[in-house]
Amino acid sequence: MSVTLLKACFVLSFFSFTIAGISQIQTSGAPGGVKGATQWFVADTLAGECILSSQVSGKRSLLSPNPRSFGWLNHHPSLILNGTNSLSANLGKEELHSATFFTVYQARDTSVEHLIWSIEKNQKPSLVLTTERMADLVDYKYMNFTDLAPATPKINIYGQLKSKDSLALQEQTWNIGKIPASPRLPVSSFSGLIPEIIAFNRVLDREERLKVASYLALKYGITLTESSATYVNSAGETIWNGEASPTYHHNIAGIGRDDASAWVQKIASSSNCPKLLSVSVAAAPTNNHFLLWGDNDLTLSPAPKIPGLPTFLKRNWLLTTHGSSPFWETEILLDTKQVYASIPAKPVYWMAIDSTGTGDFSAPGIQYLKMEQLDAQGFAHFKVSWKKNKAGKYIFAFIVAQDLLLAAKVLDPSCAKPESGQLQVKVLGGQAPYRLNILNKTTGRIVNRQVQDAELLEQLNGLAAGKYLLKVTDARQQVYVDSFLVNPGDAPNPLTIAAAYELSAGKTIQVNAAEKMPTGVAYHWRGPDNFESFSPTIELNQVGVYTLSTTQNGCSATREIEVHAPAVSIFSSEVVYPNPSQGMFNVKVSLSKPATLTLSVYSAEGKPVLSKKASGADHYTFTDQLTSNGLYYIVLQSGTAVTTHKLLIIN
């Protein structure tokens, strides 16, 4: 999530260390194109063993005491530290009173404060970085920072400028993941991932820090929030402007190539939700070409339906391109196990792409792509060609449906010309030929069409107001049905009336259709049990569908309002998978309404193991790992509602 930028008068230094038998793997690049790094270590795997490979000429790589302990972060290897395989290195006499440091890490146990690394001078700790603070134990100065998403990967940036030590530097040691023997600190040994660390023996300016941070963020799928939410390449060119599209500045990831950083990314996903969506290309991109995307951070649950269109999922993505390449050929994978929607028996996933970059999926020219396949692991595969467009960006969303779909665009009639409306219909998927049936249930008018080719636009003129039923049948007798209301575009429309209301037992809901409406409008309500009223204000007291007609100067509009009962429990569904698990597990929870949710994990003996809390949504997915075998209890609590699940860990 956030990049923590720390500015304080602390001394900090990085290590160099020689281990016999570990080869040097060096690069001609510089992180973010910023030259002068005195230490630059990147996790790498050689013959199945993980090392921190030095990228600086003359500096040796580091081997973990447990070399086969490595994981992955956005498809890059990462050293796993667990308290038993910490690293210690001799720093020598490198002068770092003026310095800037970058530490990429991901803590696995977020229930306690973890020590990431510490600097020792003459066997006494001087500087300590934890998951919650930076501490200068010599000057007794502390810099605390708040981590709103402790389980996600982080880039910690620390820059400082202070007076040079009056005494000559002697023995210096840098300990990674290891707690100092003295004094005793109230922290735990670091448990998690360390993929990359960088040190400069000078204070980088703002532009240089942003270059390094952008390089690290794209490499490891970490979302930048500071520095104006901007990503730049090594030339300082903006390749993503978060302020220009704040709605979509969540879960940023990208593929691309920057030779000055010695960085090439052919496949990427956000490390906040690494399995949800990934984008890949077959061949390495051209230098200084990038494809970046971010989302609106909503759930993969049904969005409010747009009349005439299939039901989209709420989460949308913004995708931008940088570079002169006219197109990108990509493969996109969507983890359908994280979709919170009604799933058909033979689901087909669709991708809708808006090339205007506005997010208006009712606009003409929307491209609909059917999945190439749904694999055994539940990933939907899409082949997408992104062509360079005028907007410089795309918006895309997903649909869970069946093989046959309809996409209709309604151009409303007017009261002056009651039959001036138009219906544009496009058949999607299925097998040609198709039978298209359009029924105006209000007037009884029926139009039948034969459609020979999918995606050819069928146009119906003379469209009048009414409730329409659309039905298409393909050659395999697959059927898709949709219905919607058409109203004159200039008819009075009470916008303060919601499309749906939740009615609790024994309660009523008062609604006033005249609110913010002009004078001279007539109102006509109909509802369950032959309810009828001509007053603009009524009491909703029954579950069912209410119909409201509004008329002014002979021009009328009709709308339907659904009133439903609240769910019996706020927990609509909960799934824990895989179960049994080898360590990594997921908890998918669906609530009947947005609410705060707390997940707690307890051992079989009732000892708290970890806890997570999230709010602001009605669907949540938690991903975590347990390292010890045994039976665990997962407790989910939202308000006063509590539910418990068992989880078995077998390594």
C-alpha positions as CSV (number, residue, x, y, z in Angstrom):
1,M,0.0,0.0,0.0
2,S,1.8,3.1,1.2
3,V,5.4,4.0,0.9
4,T,6.7,5.2,4.2
5,L,9.1,8.1,3.8
6,L,11.1,8.8,7.0
7,K,13.1,12.0,7.5
8,A,15.2,12.2,10.6
9,C,18.7,12.9,11.9
10,F,19.8,9.3,12.3
11,V,22.9,7.4,11.1
12,L,22.2,4.4,8.9
13,S,24.5,2.2,6.9
14,F,24.3,-1.0,4.9
15,F,26.7,-3.9,4.8
16,S,29.1,-5.7,2.6
17,F,30.1,-9.3,3.3
18,T,32.2,-12.0,1.7
19,I,31.2,-15.6,1.6
20,A,33.4,-18.1,-0.1
21,G,31.8,-20.0,-2.9
22,I,29.0,-17.5,-3.6
23,S,29.4,-15.9,-7.1
24,Q,28.9,-12.2,-7.8
25,I,26.0,-11.4,-10.0
26,Q,26.3,-7.8,-11.1
27,T,24.3,-5.6,-13.3
28,S,25.2,-2.6,-15.4
29,G,22.0,-0.8,-14.3
30,A,21.2,1.4,-11.3
31,P,18.0,1.3,-9.3
32,G,15.6,3.7,-11.0
33,G,18.6,4.8,-13.1
34,V,20.0,6.6,-10.0
35,K,23.7,5.9,-9.9
36,G,25.9,5.8,-6.8
37,A,24.4,3.0,-4.7
38,T,27.1,1.8,-2.3
39,Q,25.1,-1.3,-1.4
40,W,22.4,-3.0,-3.6
41,F,21.3,-6.5,-2.8
42,V,18.6,-8.4,-4.7
43,A,17.2,-11.8,-3.8
44,D,18.1,-14.4,-6.3
45,T,18.0,-18.2,-6.7
46,L,21.0,-20.2,-7.8
47,A,20.6,-24.0,-8.0
48,G,17.6,-23.8,-5.8
49,E,19.3,-21.7,-3.1
50,C,18.4,-18.2,-2.3
51,I,21.0,-15.5,-1.9
52,L,21.0,-11.7,-1.6
53,S,22.9,-11.1,-4.8
54,S,25.1,-8.0,-4.8
55,Q,24.4,-5.7,-7.8
56,V,27.4,-3.4,-7.0
57,S,30.8,-4.2,-8.5
58,G,33.3,-5.5,-5.9
59,K,30.6,-6.3,-3.3
60,R,30.0,-9.9,-2.5
61,S,26.6,-11.7,-2.3
62,L,25.1,-13.0,0.9
63,L,23.9,-16.5,1.6
64,S,21.2,-17.2,4.1
65,P,21.9,-19.9,6.8
66,N,18.8,-21.6,5.4
67,P,19.4,-21.0,1.7
68,R,16.4,-23.0,0.5
69,S,14.0,-20.6,2.3
70,F,12.7,-18.3,-0.3
71,G,9.3,-17.1,-1.6
72,W,8.0,-14.8,-4.3
73,L,6.8,-11.3,-4.6
74,N,5.2,-10.3,-7.9
75,H,7.1,-13.1,-9.6
76,H,10.5,-12.2,-8.2
77,P,12.3,-14.3,-5.6
78,S,12.5,-13.1,-2.1
79,L,14.5,-14.3,0.9
80,I,12.3,-15.6,3.8
81,L,13.4,-14.8,7.3
82,N,11.7,-16.5,10.2
83,G,13.9,-15.7,13.3
84,T,16.2,-18.7,12.8
85,N,18.0,-17.6,9.6
86,S,18.9,-14.0,10.3
87,L,21.8,-12.4,8.5
88,S,24.7,-10.5,10.0
89,A,27.4,-8.7,8.1
90,N,30.5,-6.6,8.7
91,L,30.0,-3.0,7.5
92,G,33.6,-2.0,7.6
93,K,34.4,1.7,7.9
94,E,32.1,3.0,5.2
95,E,31.0,6.5,6.2
96,L,27.2,6.9,6.0
97,H,26.4,10.0,8.1
98,S,24.7,11.3,4.9
99,A,22.6,8.5,3.4
100,T,19.4,7.2,1.9
101,F,18.1,3.7,2.3
102,F,15.4,1.6,0.7
103,T,14.1,-1.6,2.3
104,V,11.5,-3.7,0.6
105,Y,9.8,-6.2,3.0
106,Q,6.6,-8.0,3.8
107,A,5.8,-9.1,7.4
108,R,4.0,-12.4,7.8
109,D,3.0,-12.2,11.4
110,T,1.3,-8.8,11.8
111,S,0.1,-9.3,15.4
112,V,3.4,-8.0,17.0
113,E,6.1,-5.5,16.2
114,H,9.0,-7.0,14.2
115,L,12.6,-5.9,14.0
116,I,13.6,-5.8,10.3
117,W,17.3,-4.8,10.9
118,S,19.6,-3.0,13.2
119,I,23.1,-1.4,13.0
120,E,25.6,-2.2,15.7
121,K,28.7,-0.1,16.5
122,N,31.2,-1.6,18.9
123,Q,28.7,-4.3,19.7
124,K,26.1,-1.8,20.7
125,P,22.9,-1.2,18.7
126,S,22.7,2.3,17.3
127,L,19.9,2.3,14.8
128,V,16.9,0.0,14.6
129,L,14.2,-0.3,11.9
130,T,11.0,-2.2,12.9
131,T,7.7,-2.6,11.3
132,E,6.4,0.3,13.4
133,R,9.3,2.7,13.9
134,M,12.8,3.9,13.3
135,A,14.8,4.3,16.5
136,D,18.2,5.9,17.2
137,L,19.2,4.2,20.4
138,V,22.3,6.4,20.8
139,D,20.5,9.8,20.7
140,Y,17.2,8.3,22.0
141,K,15.2,9.5,19.1
142,Y,12.2,7.7,17.6
143,M,10.2,8.0,14.4
144,N,6.9,6.1,14.6
145,F,4.8,5.4,11.6
146,T,1.3,4.0,11.2
147,D,0.7,1.0,8.9
148,L,-2.9,0.8,7.9
149,A,-2.3,-2.5,6.0
150,P,0.4,-4.3,7.8
151,A,0.1,-7.6,5.8
152,T,0.9,-6.0,2.5
153,P,4.4,-5.4,1.1
154,K,6.2,-2.2,1.9
155,I,8.9,0.1,0.6
156,N,10.6,1.8,3.6
157,I,12.5,4.9,2.6
158,Y,14.9,6.5,5.1
159,G,17.0,9.5,4.4
160,Q,19.2,11.5,6.8
161,L,21.9,14.1,7.0
162,K,23.8,14.6,10.3
163,S,27.3,15.6,11.4
164,K,30.1,13.1,10.8
165,D,31.1,11.0,13.8
166,S,33.8,12.6,15.9
167,L,35.4,9.3,16.6
168,A,36.8,7.1,13.9
169,L,34.5,4.3,12.7
170,Q,35.5,0.9,14.2
171,E,33.6,-2.3,14.2
172,Q,30.2,-2.1,12.6
173,T,27.7,-4.9,12.0
174,W,24.4,-4.9,10.2
175,N,21.9,-7.5,11.5
176,I,18.9,-8.4,9.4
177,G,16.0,-10.0,11.3
178,K,18.0,-10.5,14.4
179,I,17.2,-8.9,17.8
180,P,20.2,-7.3,19.6
181,A,21.4,-9.2,22.6
182,S,21.6,-6.0,24.7
183,P,19.7,-4.0,25.4
184,R,16.6,-6.1,25.3
185,L,14.0,-4.6,22.9
186,P,10.2,-5.3,23.1
187,V,10.1,-6.6,19.5
188,S,10.1,-9.9,17.8
189,S,12.5,-11.3,15.2
190,F,11.4,-10.5,11.7
191,S,9.3,-13.1,10.0
192,G,8.6,-12.4,6.3
193,L,10.1,-11.5,3.0
194,I,13.1,-9.4,2.1
195,P,13.5,-9.2,-1.7
196,E,15.7,-6.1,-2.1
197,I,17.7,-3.5,-0.1
198,I,19.6,-0.4,-1.4
199,A,21.9,2.1,0.2
200,F,23.3,5.4,-1.0
201,N,26.0,7.4,0.9
202,R,24.2,10.6,0.2
203,V,20.8,12.2,0.6
204,L,18.8,11.7,-2.6
205,D,16.7,14.6,-3.8
206,R,12.9,14.2,-4.3
207,E,13.2,13.2,-8.0
208,E,15.8,10.6,-7.3
209,R,13.8,9.1,-4.5
210,L,10.8,8.9,-6.7
211,K,12.8,7.1,-9.5
212,V,14.0,4.5,-7.1
213,A,10.6,4.1,-5.4
214,S,8.9,3.7,-8.8
215,Y,11.3,1.1,-9.9
216,L,10.8,-0.9,-6.7
217,A,7.0,-0.4,-6.7
218,L,6.6,-1.7,-10.2
219,K,9.0,-4.6,-9.7
220,Y,7.2,-5.8,-6.6
221,G,3.6,-4.7,-7.3
222,I,3.5,-2.2,-4.5
223,T,1.2,0.8,-4.7
224,L,2.8,4.2,-4.2
225,T,0.7,6.8,-2.4
226,E,3.3,9.5,-1.6
227,S,5.1,11.8,-4.1
228,S,1.7,12.8,-5.6
229,A,0.9,9.2,-6.3
230,T,3.1,9.4,-9.4
231,Y,5.3,6.7,-11.0
232,V,8.2,7.7,-13.2
233,N,10.8,5.9,-15.3
234,S,14.5,6.3,-15.1
235,A,14.3,9.3,-17.4
236,G,12.0,11.1,-15.0
237,E,9.0,10.8,-17.4
238,T,5.6,10.3,-15.7
239,I,4.2,6.8,-16.6
240,W,1.3,6.9,-14.1
241,N,-0.4,9.9,-12.5
242,G,-2.5,8.9,-9.6
243,E,-3.8,12.3,-9.0
244,A,-5.3,12.4,-12.5
245,S,-7.3,9.2,-11.8
246,P,-7.6,8.9,-8.0
247,T,-10.6,6.5,-8.3
248,Y,-8.3,3.9,-9.8
249,H,-5.2,4.5,-7.7
250,H,-5.4,1.2,-5.9
251,N,-3.5,-2.1,-6.3
252,I,-1.2,-0.7,-8.9
253,A,0.9,-3.1,-11.0
254,G,2.7,-2.9,-14.4
255,I,4.8,-4.7,-17.0
256,G,7.5,-3.0,-18.9
257,R,11.2,-2.5,-19.4
258,D,13.8,0.1,-18.2
259,D,17.3,-0.8,-19.1
260,A,18.8,1.9,-17.0
261,S,17.4,0.0,-14.0
262,A,18.2,-3.4,-15.4
263,W,14.5,-4.2,-15.0
264,V,12.3,-6.2,-17.3
265,Q,8.8,-7.3,-16.2
266,K,6.8,-9.7,-18.5
267,I,4.2,-10.7,-16.0
268,A,2.8,-8.8,-13.0
269,S,0.0,-8.5,-10.5
270,S,-0.6,-6.3,-7.5
271,S,1.1,-7.8,-4.4
272,N,-1.9,-6.6,-2.3
273,C,-4.0,-9.3,-4.1
274,P,-1.4,-11.3,-6.1
275,K,-3.8,-13.9,-7.4
276,L,-6.7,-11.8,-8.3
277,L,-5.6,-10.4,-11.7
278,S,-2.4,-10.8,-13.6
279,V,-1.3,-9.4,-17.0
280,S,1.5,-10.9,-19.1
281,V,3.2,-10.6,-22.5
282,A,5.0,-13.3,-24.4
283,A,8.1,-11.3,-25.3
284,A,10.1,-8.7,-23.4
285,P,8.9,-5.1,-24.0
286,T,11.0,-2.5,-25.8
287,N,13.0,-0.3,-23.5
288,N,11.0,2.5,-21.8
289,H,7.7,1.0,-22.7
290,F,5.2,0.3,-19.9
291,L,1.7,-1.0,-19.4
292,L,0.3,0.0,-15.9
293,W,-3.1,-0.7,-14.3
294,G,-4.9,0.0,-11.1
295,D,-8.4,-0.6,-9.8
296,N,-11.2,1.2,-7.9
297,D,-10.8,-1.2,-4.9
298,L,-14.4,-2.4,-5.0
299,T,-15.4,-6.0,-4.7
300,L,-16.1,-8.5,-7.4
301,S,-19.8,-8.5,-6.7
302,P,-22.6,-7.4,-8.9
303,A,-22.9,-3.7,-9.7
304,P,-26.2,-1.9,-10.2
305,K,-27.6,-3.1,-13.5
306,I,-27.4,-0.7,-16.5
307,P,-30.7,-1.1,-18.5
308,G,-30.1,-3.3,-21.6
309,L,-26.6,-4.5,-20.5
310,P,-25.4,-7.6,-18.7
311,T,-24.6,-7.2,-15.0
312,F,-21.0,-6.0,-14.5
313,L,-18.9,-6.7,-11.4
314,K,-18.2,-3.6,-9.2
315,R,-14.4,-3.7,-9.5
316,N,-13.2,-1.8,-12.6
317,W,-9.6,-1.3,-13.8
318,L,-7.9,1.6,-15.4
319,L,-5.0,0.6,-17.8
320,T,-2.5,3.1,-19.3
321,T,0.3,2.7,-21.9
322,H,3.6,4.6,-22.2
323,G,5.9,4.4,-25.2
324,S,5.5,4.5,-28.9
325,S,4.4,0.9,-29.4
326,P,1.1,0.9,-31.4
327,F,-0.3,-2.1,-29.5
328,W,0.4,-4.6,-26.7
329,E,-0.6,-8.3,-27.0
330,T,-1.4,-9.6,-23.5
331,E,-2.9,-12.5,-21.6
332,I,-5.0,-11.7,-18.6
333,L,-5.9,-14.1,-15.8
334,L,-8.8,-13.5,-13.4
335,D,-9.2,-15.6,-10.3
336,T,-12.9,-16.4,-10.4
337,K,-12.7,-17.9,-6.9
338,Q,-12.8,-14.4,-5.7
339,V,-16.0,-13.5,-7.5
340,Y,-19.0,-12.8,-5.2
341,A,-21.9,-13.4,-7.5
342,S,-24.4,-16.0,-8.5
343,I,-22.4,-18.4,-10.6
344,P,-24.2,-20.3,-13.5
345,A,-23.8,-24.1,-13.8
346,K,-21.5,-23.5,-16.8
347,P,-20.1,-20.1,-16.1
348,V,-18.6,-18.0,-18.9
349,Y,-16.6,-14.9,-17.9
350,W,-16.6,-11.8,-20.1
351,M,-14.4,-8.8,-20.2
352,A,-15.8,-5.4,-21.2
353,I,-13.3,-2.8,-22.5
354,D,-14.1,0.9,-22.8
355,S,-11.5,2.6,-25.0
356,T,-12.8,6.1,-24.2
357,G,-11.4,5.8,-20.7
358,T,-14.6,7.3,-19.2
359,G,-15.9,4.1,-17.6
360,D,-19.3,4.5,-19.4
361,F,-20.1,1.0,-20.5
362,S,-23.4,2.0,-22.0
363,A,-21.5,4.0,-24.7
364,P,-21.3,2.7,-28.2
365,G,-18.1,0.9,-29.2
366,I,-17.6,-1.1,-26.0
367,Q,-15.6,-4.2,-26.8
368,Y,-16.8,-7.5,-25.2
369,L,-14.3,-10.4,-25.0
370,K,-15.3,-13.9,-24.0
371,M,-12.8,-15.9,-22.0
372,E,-10.5,-18.3,-23.8
373,Q,-10.8,-20.9,-21.1
374,L,-11.6,-21.5,-17.5
375,D,-8.9,-23.7,-16.1
376,A,-9.0,-26.3,-13.3
377,Q,-7.7,-23.8,-10.8
378,G,-10.6,-21.4,-11.5
379,F,-8.6,-18.8,-13.5
380,A,-10.4,-17.3,-16.5
381,H,-8.0,-16.6,-19.4
382,F,-8.4,-13.7,-21.8
383,K,-6.3,-12.7,-24.9
384,V,-6.4,-8.9,-25.2
385,S,-4.7,-6.6,-27.7
386,W,-4.4,-3.0,-26.4
387,K,-4.1,-0.5,-29.2
388,K,-2.7,3.0,-28.6
389,N,-5.7,5.3,-28.5
390,K,-6.5,9.0,-28.2
391,A,-7.4,8.8,-24.5
392,G,-4.1,7.0,-23.6
393,K,-6.1,4.8,-21.3
394,Y,-8.8,2.1,-21.1
395,I,-11.3,1.1,-18.5
396,F,-12.2,-2.6,-18.2
397,A,-14.6,-4.7,-16.1
398,F,-15.8,-8.3,-15.9
399,I,-19.1,-10.1,-16.3
400,V,-20.0,-13.5,-15.0
401,A,-22.8,-15.0,-17.1
402,Q,-23.2,-17.7,-19.8
403,D,-22.1,-18.3,-23.4
404,L,-24.9,-16.1,-24.9
405,L,-25.3,-12.4,-24.1
406,L,-27.1,-9.3,-25.3
407,A,-25.8,-5.7,-25.1
408,A,-28.5,-3.1,-25.8
409,K,-28.2,0.7,-26.0
410,V,-31.4,2.7,-25.6
411,L,-31.8,6.1,-27.1
412,D,-34.9,7.5,-25.2
413,P,-37.9,8.9,-27.1
414,S,-39.2,12.4,-26.2
415,C,-42.6,13.5,-25.2
416,A,-43.0,15.6,-28.3
417,K,-42.1,12.6,-30.5
418,P,-43.3,9.6,-28.5
419,E,-41.9,7.1,-31.1
420,S,-38.6,8.7,-31.7
421,G,-36.6,6.3,-29.5
422,Q,-34.1,3.8,-30.8
423,L,-32.8,0.5,-29.6
424,Q,-29.4,-0.8,-30.7
425,V,-28.8,-4.5,-30.0
426,K,-25.6,-6.5,-30.3
427,V,-25.6,-10.3,-29.8
428,L,-22.5,-11.7,-28.0
429,G,-21.3,-15.2,-28.0
430,G,-23.5,-18.2,-28.7
431,Q,-23.7,-19.8,-32.2
432,A,-25.3,-18.1,-35.2
433,P,-27.9,-17.8,-36.5
434,Y,-30.0,-16.1,-33.8
435,R,-33.6,-15.3,-33.3
436,L,-34.2,-11.9,-31.6
437,N,-37.5,-11.1,-30.1
438,I,-38.3,-7.6,-28.8
439,L,-41.6,-7.1,-27.0
440,N,-43.1,-3.9,-25.6
441,K,-45.2,-5.3,-22.8
442,T,-46.9,-1.9,-22.3
443,T,-48.1,-1.5,-25.9
444,G,-48.0,-5.2,-27.0
445,R,-45.8,-4.4,-30.0
446,I,-43.6,-7.3,-31.0
447,V,-40.6,-7.2,-33.3
448,N,-38.8,-10.4,-34.5
449,R,-35.5,-10.4,-36.2
450,Q,-33.1,-13.0,-37.6
451,V,-29.5,-12.2,-36.9
452,Q,-26.9,-14.0,-38.9
453,D,-23.6,-12.8,-37.3
454,A,-22.7,-12.2,-33.7
455,E,-21.7,-8.7,-32.8
456,L,-23.4,-7.1,-35.8
457,L,-25.4,-4.1,-34.5
458,E,-29.2,-4.6,-34.9
459,Q,-31.1,-1.3,-34.8
460,L,-34.8,-0.8,-34.0
461,N,-36.3,2.6,-34.8
462,G,-39.7,3.9,-33.6
463,L,-39.1,3.0,-30.0
464,A,-41.9,4.2,-27.7
465,A,-42.0,4.3,-23.9
466,G,-42.8,1.1,-22.1
467,K,-41.5,-2.0,-20.4
468,Y,-39.4,-4.1,-22.9
469,L,-38.6,-7.8,-22.9
470,L,-35.6,-8.9,-25.0
471,K,-35.0,-12.5,-25.8
472,V,-32.4,-14.0,-28.1
473,T,-32.1,-17.7,-29.0
474,D,-29.1,-19.1,-30.8
475,A,-28.6,-22.2,-33.0
476,R,-28.0,-24.4,-30.0
477,Q,-31.2,-23.2,-28.4
478,Q,-29.4,-21.2,-25.7
479,V,-31.6,-18.4,-24.5
480,Y,-30.7,-15.0,-23.0
481,V,-33.5,-12.8,-21.6
482,D,-33.4,-9.2,-20.4
483,S,-36.0,-6.6,-19.5
484,F,-36.0,-2.8,-18.8
485,L,-38.1,0.3,-18.8
486,V,-37.9,3.0,-21.5
487,N,-39.1,6.5,-20.6
488,P,-39.2,9.7,-22.5
489,G,-36.0,11.6,-21.9
490,D,-37.8,14.8,-21.0
491,A,-40.4,13.2,-18.6
492,P,-40.3,14.1,-14.9
493,N,-38.0,11.7,-13.0
494,P,-37.8,11.8,-9.2
495,L,-34.0,11.1,-8.7
496,T,-34.2,11.1,-4.9
497,I,-36.2,7.8,-4.9
498,A,-33.9,4.8,-4.6
499,A,-34.2,1.7,-6.8
500,A,-34.4,-0.6,-3.7
501,Y,-35.1,-0.3,0.0
502,E,-34.6,-2.7,3.0
503,L,-37.7,-3.0,5.2
504,S,-37.2,-4.4,8.7
505,A,-40.0,-6.3,10.4
506,G,-42.6,-4.1,12.0
507,K,-41.1,-0.9,10.5
508,T,-42.2,1.4,7.7
509,I,-40.2,3.7,5.3
510,Q,-41.5,7.0,4.3
511,V,-40.5,8.2,0.8
512,N,-41.3,11.5,-0.8
513,A,-41.2,11.5,-4.6
514,A,-41.8,15.3,-4.8
515,E,-38.5,16.1,-3.1
516,K,-36.4,18.4,-5.3
517,M,-39.1,18.1,-8.1
518,P,-40.8,21.0,-9.9
519,T,-44.4,21.9,-9.2
520,G,-47.2,20.6,-11.4
521,V,-46.1,16.9,-11.3
522,A,-48.8,14.3,-10.7
523,Y,-47.8,11.1,-8.8
524,H,-49.4,7.6,-9.0
525,W,-48.1,4.8,-6.8
526,R,-49.0,1.1,-7.1
527,G,-47.8,-1.7,-4.8
528,P,-48.4,-5.1,-3.2
529,D,-51.9,-6.2,-2.3
530,N,-53.5,-3.7,-4.7
531,F,-52.0,-0.7,-3.0
532,E,-52.6,2.6,-4.8
533,S,-51.9,6.2,-3.9
534,F,-51.9,9.6,-5.8
535,S,-49.9,11.3,-3.1
536,P,-46.2,11.9,-3.7
537,T,-45.4,10.8,-0.1
538,I,-46.2,7.2,1.0
539,E,-45.2,4.6,3.6
540,L,-43.5,1.5,2.3
541,N,-44.7,-1.2,4.6
542,Q,-44.7,-4.4,2.6
543,V,-42.1,-6.4,0.8
544,G,-42.5,-6.4,-3.0
545,V,-42.3,-4.2,-6.0
546,Y,-43.8,-0.7,-6.1
547,T,-44.4,1.2,-9.3
548,L,-44.3,5.0,-9.5
549,S,-45.6,7.0,-12.4
550,T,-44.9,10.7,-12.6
551,T,-46.7,13.0,-15.1
552,Q,-46.4,16.6,-16.1
553,N,-48.2,18.3,-19.0
554,G,-49.2,14.9,-20.3
555,C,-45.7,13.5,-20.3
556,S,-45.1,10.5,-18.1
557,A,-42.3,8.3,-16.8
558,T,-42.6,5.0,-14.9
559,R,-40.1,3.4,-12.5
560,E,-40.0,0.3,-10.3
561,I,-38.9,0.2,-6.7
562,E,-38.0,-3.1,-4.9
563,V,-38.6,-3.4,-1.2
564,H,-37.0,-6.4,0.4
565,A,-36.6,-7.9,3.9
566,P,-33.2,-7.8,5.6
567,A,-31.1,-10.9,5.6
568,V,-31.5,-13.3,8.6
569,S,-27.8,-13.0,9.3
570,I,-25.3,-10.4,8.2
571,F,-23.1,-13.3,7.1
572,S,-24.3,-14.3,3.7
573,S,-21.5,-16.8,3.0
574,E,-18.0,-17.8,4.4
575,V,-15.5,-20.0,2.7
576,V,-12.1,-21.2,4.1
577,Y,-9.8,-22.7,1.5
578,P,-7.7,-24.7,0.9
579,N,-8.7,-26.8,4.0
580,P,-6.6,-28.8,4.9
581,S,-3.8,-26.4,4.0
582,Q,0.0,-26.6,3.8
583,G,0.2,-23.1,5.3
584,M,-1.3,-20.6,3.0
585,F,-5.0,-20.1,3.4
586,N,-7.8,-17.8,2.2
587,V,-11.0,-16.7,3.9
588,K,-13.8,-15.4,1.6
589,V,-16.7,-13.6,3.4
590,S,-19.8,-12.1,2.0
591,L,-22.0,-9.8,4.2
592,S,-25.5,-8.8,3.5
593,K,-24.5,-5.1,3.8
594,P,-21.3,-3.1,4.3
595,A,-19.9,-3.5,7.8
596,T,-16.7,-3.9,9.7
597,L,-15.3,-7.4,9.9
598,T,-12.7,-8.9,12.3
599,L,-10.9,-12.2,11.6
600,S,-9.2,-13.9,14.5
601,V,-7.2,-17.1,14.4
602,Y,-6.8,-19.2,17.5
603,S,-4.8,-22.4,18.2
604,A,-6.5,-25.6,19.3
605,E,-5.5,-24.5,22.9
606,G,-7.3,-21.2,22.5
607,K,-4.1,-19.1,22.1
608,P,-4.5,-16.0,19.8
609,V,-2.4,-16.5,16.7
610,L,-3.3,-13.5,14.5
611,S,-6.0,-11.0,14.0
612,K,-7.1,-8.8,11.0
613,K,-9.7,-6.1,10.7
614,A,-11.3,-4.6,7.6
615,S,-14.2,-2.2,7.0
616,G,-16.1,-0.3,4.4
617,A,-17.2,-3.2,2.2
618,D,-19.7,-6.1,2.1
619,H,-17.3,-8.6,0.7
620,Y,-13.8,-9.5,2.0
621,T,-11.0,-11.9,1.1
622,F,-8.2,-12.5,3.6
623,T,-5.0,-14.3,2.7
624,D,-2.4,-15.4,5.3
625,Q,-0.1,-18.2,6.3
626,L,0.3,-20.4,9.4
627,T,3.7,-22.1,9.8
628,S,3.0,-24.7,12.5
629,N,1.0,-27.9,11.9
630,G,-2.2,-28.4,13.8
631,L,-5.9,-27.5,14.2
632,Y,-6.9,-23.8,14.2
633,Y,-10.2,-22.0,14.8
634,I,-11.0,-19.0,12.5
635,V,-13.5,-16.6,14.2
636,L,-15.3,-14.0,12.1
637,Q,-17.1,-11.2,13.9
638,S,-19.2,-8.4,12.5
639,G,-21.0,-6.4,15.1
640,T,-22.7,-8.9,17.4
641,A,-22.7,-11.7,14.8
642,V,-20.0,-14.3,15.2
643,T,-19.2,-17.4,13.1
644,T,-16.4,-20.0,13.6
645,H,-14.6,-22.3,11.1
646,K,-12.0,-25.0,11.7
647,L,-8.7,-25.0,9.7
648,L,-6.2,-27.8,9.6
649,I,-2.6,-27.1,8.7
650,I,-0.5,-30.0,7.4
651,N,3.0,-29.3,6.1
